[in-house]
Amino acid sequence: MTKNNQRYTDDYREEGIASLNKARNHFWYLHRNRIIEDLIDEFQKEKNLRRTPCILELGAGSGNISSYLFTKGYTIIASDFYRSGVDIIEYNGIKAFQYDLANNALPLHKEHLNAYDIVILGDVIEHLDDPVEALKNVKTFLRKGGRVMITVPALSILWTQYDIYCGHKRRYSIQLLSKHIRAAGYAPIKVRYFMLLPAIILFVTRKIKDTFTPYDTGMLYTELHLNPATNAFMKIFMAVEYKFQKLINVPFGSSVYGIGEVEK
């Protein structure tokens, strides 16, 4: 790994990056992205911004969130640790750069210092040994009053071989994510569960698979590439959950989101 020429180790599993790049119509990704879009809109209203907020996605992978927001008209730049992820993002028309979030390799990216209203970490920090340090590094990109928006997998009871294969170090609770946000020096704005129905489904299906079947890459492909009928069915249920969670905080979910604000 050579930081001077910004060429980091590029070892995304080929099937992994390909699957992520093809999963843009998956109900889970669409629901997560819709939640993030709502959080951005809330920020814009709360701050009374008369312009589109400047947004950076770190740990963007193949740019699922960035591509979604880009098509919605948001101003967004993306970054990933791996060159293959950056190449895919740029191929899709979004400006991107390579960055090591865990080690804060920032000197080559001075133009990004304190340049953003929002930094998005979509299912990133669960992969890191020291998520608090990574969240501290994020502050370097944010303007005063800016926010980090985080999504992570939730509920330790859902931990299976799937998490190990995906490189997860932990699954979060509201309490743990709140703790990490505070420890990194942010003011917590909101921390909530979401993905209620998927939590129930995953508890049954993954626990059964975990008991009787060794996890392999084929199972990952199956989860990311649902047949069209199943995906359409789940989209309907997630649309109902989306409306429901606008009225009440769901008591649990397979994911949790958190917002931390840089204090003025």
N, C-alpha and C positions, 0 to 999 in steps of 0.2 A: 504494500500500500504506500503510495507516494503522494503526500499532500501538496508538494510544491507544484506539481502539474495537474492536480485535481483528478488523478486517476485512481479511484478507490477500487478495492477488490470487487469484482462484478460476478457474484455467484448466486443470483436469483435462480431458483430451480426453473428450468425452462417451462415445465408444465404448469408451474405455479403462476408465473407472470402471464402466460398465455391464457390460463383460466380466468385470472382477474380481468384481463383485457376484454374477454368475451362475456363477462357477467354483468354488463351494464343494464340489462333489462331484467335482472333478477329482482324479485320483490323485496328482498332484504336490503340490497343496496339502494334501491329507489326510495324505500321508506327512510333509511338513515339519511340519505341526501336531502330529502324533503324536510326532515327535522332540522338539519343544519341550515337549510335555506331559511326556515322560520326564525332560527336564532339570529341569523344575520339581519333579517328584516326588523326583529325586535331591537337589535343594537342600533340600527339606523334611526328608528323612531325615538328611542330613549335619548340618543345623542343629538337628535334634531339635525342630522346630517342632510345637507341639501345636495350632496354629491354621492356617487356610488363609493362605498368603502373600499379601501385598498386591502386586498386579501392575499395571504400567502398560505399555501398548503405545504406542510413539511411531512416527510415520510409518505409521499403521495403514491408510491407504487407505480401503477400504470396510469394514474391520473383519473380515477373514477369520479371522485368528488369534484376535482377541478374541471373536468369535461362537462359535468352536469351543470355546475355554476356558470361556466363559460357560455353554454347554450342559453342560459337564463339572462345573459347580459351583464354579469358581474365582471369587474376588473380583477383578475386573479393571475398570480404567478405560482408555479409549483416547484417543488424540490424533492429529490430522493437521494438516498445514499448510493444507489447503484446506477451505473451508466445506462443499463438496459431500460430501466424505468424512465429516466430522463429522455432517452431517445424516443420512446413511445409517446410520451407527453408532448414533445416537440413535434412529432409527426402529426399529432392531432391538432396542431395550430396554437398551442399554448406555450408561452415563454417558460423555460425551466432551467434549473441549474443543479449541480451536484453539491450535496452538503451532508456533513457528518454530524447529526444532531447530538449524538451521545458524547462527542468530543469537542463540540463547538469550534470546528475548523472554519472560522469566520473571516480571517484576514483577506481572502480572495474575493469576498463578497461585501465590501464596505458600502456599496451603493444600497444595500438592503438594511443598513443600520437604522433602527428606529423609523422605518419607512412604512409600516403597516398598521392599519386599524385593527385587523383581525388576523390571527394565525390559527389555522385549523390543523389538528392532529387527529385524523380519522383512523382509529384502531392502530395506534402506533406504540404508545408507551407501555402496553402490556408485553411488548417484546424486549424491553430494555432492563438491564440489571439495576440501573439507577434512574428511575423515572423522574425523581425530584430534581436531580442535576440537569436532566434534559429539559425539564420545564423552566428551570432557571435560565438555561441557554436561550430559550424561546424569547425571553424578555428583551434580549438584545435587538430583536427585530421589531418590537412593538413601540408605538408611540405612547405617550402618557395618556392614560384613559383607554388604551387599547385592550383587547380581550383575546385570550386563548380559548378556543373551543375544542373540547376533547370528547371523543367517543371511545369506549373500551368495552370488551366483553365483560359480562357480569355474572355473579353468583358462583361461588366455589363449588356448589353442589352440582353444577353442570360440567365440572372439569372431567375431561376424558382424554383418550389417546389423540383425539383431534387437536386438542390444545397443544400437546407435545409436538405433534407433527408440524403444526403451524408456527412453532417457536415461541409460544406464549410462556411467560414467566409466572403469570398470575391471572386470575379473574377478579374483577373488582366488585366491591359493594359501594353504596353511596358514601358510607363512612370513610372507607379507604381512599376513594378518589378525592373527597373533601380534604382529607388529611394531607395528601400529596400536593394539592393545589395551595393550601395554606403554607406548607413547609417550603414551597418554592417562592413564597413571598407575594402571592396574589391575594386579592380580596375575592373570596368565593361569591359569585352572583347567583348561580343556580346549579343544582346537581340533582338529576332525576333519572329514574329507570325508564326504559322504553323497550319495545319488542316483547310485549306480554305474551301474545300467542306463540311466537317462536320459542319462548322459554319453556312452555308446556310441551311443545312438540319435541324440542331437543332433549328434554329430560327423559322422555320415553324412548325416542329413537336412538340417540347416541349412547345411552346407558345400556340398551339392549345390544347394540353393535359392540360396545366396549367389553361386554361380558362374553360374547360368543365369537367375535370376529376380530382378528388383528387388523389394525388400521393400515391402510395403504393409500397410494395416490389415486387409485380408482375411486375410492369413496369420496375424496375431496372433489374430484371431477363431477361425481353424481350430485353432491350437495350444491355445487355452483351452477350446474347445468340441469335444472329441473325440466321435465317435459312441459310443453306449453300449457297444457290443461291445468296441471298442478300449480304452475307459476301464476296463471290467471286467477285461479281459485284463491291463492294466498294474497294476491294483490287486493282482492275484494275485502278480505278479512282485515288486511292492514289498513285499508282506507277507513274501515269502521273504527279500528283502534286509533287511527290518527285523529278522527273527530272526537272520540271518547276522551283522549288524553288532553284535549284542549279544555275540557270541563273539569277533569279531576286527575291528580297524580296517580299513575298506576302503582300498585304496591310492590311489584317486582317486574323484572324483565331480563331477557338474555343479554341486554346491553344497558349501559348507563352513560349519560352525557354530563359533562361538567363545564362550567364557564368560570374563568378567573380573570379578574381585571387588574391591570397595572395601576397602582395607586398614584394619584396625581401628586 
